């Protein structure tokens, strides 16, 4: 059995009741019956032991890999095509996920608004936008309402679902990738962004410290000031950006599907 995360137990307030109850029943039953369990991170492994009382020796960590197609895109034609396809602004901070409250897009929007207010006279901020890509999930209405409340309709954009083949270009177009989620079983988009040469700021909870390492800026998901400051630093400081771009590329290269396959084979052989 592979368990990607136990968000429905760690942050149940971010789930629709019926969906949460279904996951509780299904995952608990599967975890009880499985001979061995794979977890995407040490964080998920700890959650399985603590929340579902799974014996530690029955769980192995298997980190996902980053596909080799995630790399900086320099082709002007490809960049222009994706920018036009999703009506993207020239300079933007990128958030990416299905619209749901666990992803903390409300916090990202408030931090972006604060950044615009605090640094309105800086040229790097003057034409900066926020793009949040992803389809509509659940409990997203307050997020859309927040944009209107803060009068950010012209600076915050929701292009909707982004085709998988367009993701490397989207990451490459972004000035910063922001991932301030309240909880993640792994957080693969962080590594994808790093592999594409985009500096990252992420929350410091759950599995994200494992994913980010020393290659990005980490902040408390609930600290609007800290997130706003981190965004400002990454947008305005070329030296910081370049340092994190280099560190991010090196870090992302450590997560490969070849290594995941080798680890998985070891687990399978141990279960014979």
SVG drawing of the C-alpha trace seen along z (x, -y; Angstrom):
<svg xmlns="http://www.w3.org/2000/svg" viewBox="-21 -55 45 70">
<polyline fill="none" stroke="black" stroke-width="0.4" points="0.0,0.0 1.2,-3.5 -0.1,-6.3 0.7,-9.8 -0.5,-11.7 -2.9,-11.8 -4.1,-15.4 -7.7,-14.3 -6.6,-13.4 -4.0,-16.2 -6.0,-19.1 -9.6,-17.8 -11.0,-21.3 -9.9,-21.7 -12.1,-18.8 -15.7,-18.4 -17.2,-16.1 -18.4,-13.2 -15.1,-13.1 -13.1,-13.1 -15.1,-10.3 -14.7,-8.2 -10.9,-8.6 -10.7,-7.8 -12.5,-4.5 -10.8,-3.5 -7.2,-4.4 -7.5,-3.0 -8.9,0.3 -6.2,0.5 -3.4,-0.3 -4.6,2.4 -4.7,5.1 -1.5,4.2 1.6,6.4 3.8,3.3 3.2,-0.4 5.1,-3.0 5.1,-6.6 6.1,-9.6 8.1,-11.1 9.4,-10.7 6.6,-13.1 3.9,-10.8 5.7,-7.8 5.4,-9.5 1.8,-10.3 1.0,-6.6 2.7,-5.5 1.0,-8.1 -2.4,-8.5 -3.2,-5.0 -1.0,-3.1 0.9,-1.3 4.0,0.5 7.1,-1.4 8.7,1.6 5.7,1.9 6.4,-1.4 9.2,-2.4 9.8,-5.9 9.9,-6.1 10.6,-9.6 9.1,-10.5 11.3,-11.6 11.4,-14.6 10.9,-13.9 13.8,-14.9 11.5,-17.1 11.4,-19.6 14.3,-21.9 14.6,-25.6 12.8,-26.4 14.6,-29.1 12.8,-28.6 11.1,-32.0 8.4,-30.4 7.4,-27.9 7.4,-30.7 5.3,-33.0 2.8,-30.2 2.2,-29.2 2.0,-32.9 -0.7,-33.5 -2.5,-30.2 -3.1,-31.2 -3.1,-35.0 -0.2,-35.3 1.4,-38.6 5.0,-39.4 6.2,-39.1 4.5,-37.0 4.7,-34.9 3.3,-31.5 1.1,-29.3 0.0,-25.9 -2.5,-23.3 -6.1,-22.4 -8.0,-25.2 -8.7,-24.0 -8.1,-25.6 -5.3,-23.2 -3.1,-24.9 -3.3,-28.2 -3.9,-30.4 -5.7,-32.9 -2.5,-33.4 -0.5,-33.8 -3.0,-36.4 -2.9,-38.4 1.0,-38.3 1.0,-39.4 -1.3,-42.3 0.9,-43.3 3.9,-43.2 2.3,-45.5 1.4,-47.9 4.8,-47.8 7.0,-48.1 4.7,-50.0 7.5,-52.4 10.0,-49.7 10.2,-49.1 10.5,-45.3 7.1,-45.3 5.3,-47.9 4.3,-45.4 4.4,-42.2 1.3,-39.9 0.2,-36.7 -0.9,-33.7 -2.6,-30.7 -2.9,-27.8 -5.1,-24.8 -8.6,-23.6 -11.4,-24.2 -11.5,-21.7 -13.6,-22.3 -14.2,-25.2 -12.5,-27.6 -15.2,-30.3 -13.7,-32.3 -10.4,-32.5 -12.1,-34.0 -14.0,-36.4 -10.8,-37.5 -9.3,-38.8 -12.4,-41.0 -12.3,-42.1 -8.7,-43.3 -9.5,-44.8 -6.8,-42.7 -8.8,-41.5 -6.2,-43.1 -3.2,-41.7 -4.3,-38.1 -5.1,-35.7 -6.7,-32.2 -5.9,-30.6 -7.5,-27.3 -6.2,-23.8 -2.8,-23.8 -2.0,-21.0 0.8,-18.7 3.0,-19.4 2.9,-23.1 4.2,-22.9 7.9,-23.2 7.2,-26.4 4.9,-27.8 7.6,-27.3 10.2,-28.8 8.1,-31.9 7.5,-32.6 9.8,-34.9 9.1,-33.0 7.3,-29.8 5.3,-30.0 4.0,-26.9 2.6,-28.0 0.5,-24.9 -0.8,-24.0 0.2,-20.3 1.8,-18.2 2.6,-14.5 5.5,-15.4 5.1,-18.6 6.5,-17.6 5.8,-20.9 8.5,-22.5 11.2,-20.2 9.7,-20.7 10.0,-24.5 13.6,-24.1 14.5,-21.9 13.1,-24.6 15.3,-27.3 12.6,-29.0 13.4,-30.1 11.1,-28.8 9.4,-29.9 7.4,-27.3 5.8,-26.6 8.0,-25.0 5.5,-22.3 4.8,-18.5 7.1,-17.1 8.1,-20.4 11.4,-20.7 12.4,-17.4 11.5,-18.6 13.0,-22.1 16.1,-21.3 18.5,-24.3 17.5,-25.2 14.6,-27.6 13.2,-30.0 10.8,-28.5 8.3,-30.4 5.4,-29.7 2.3,-29.1 0.3,-31.4 2.9,-34.2 1.7,-36.7 4.5,-39.1 7.2,-36.5 5.8,-35.2 5.4,-38.8 9.0,-39.6 10.3,-36.4 8.5,-37.2 9.9,-40.6 13.4,-39.4 13.2,-36.9 11.7,-39.4 14.1,-42.2 17.4,-40.5 19.2,-39.2 22.0,-37.7 19.6,-35.8 17.6,-34.5 20.7,-33.3 22.0,-31.5 18.7,-29.7 18.3,-28.9 21.7,-27.1 21.0,-25.4 17.5,-24.4 18.8,-22.7 21.4,-20.7 18.9,-19.7 16.2,-18.6 18.7,-16.4 18.9,-14.2 15.3,-13.0 15.1,-10.7 12.6,-8.0 15.6,-5.6 16.4,-5.9 12.8,-5.4 12.6,-2.3 15.7,-0.8 14.3,-1.5 10.9,0.0 12.5,3.1 14.3,3.6 11.0,3.3 9.3,5.8 12.0,8.3 11.8,8.0 8.1,8.9 8.7,12.2"/>
</svg>
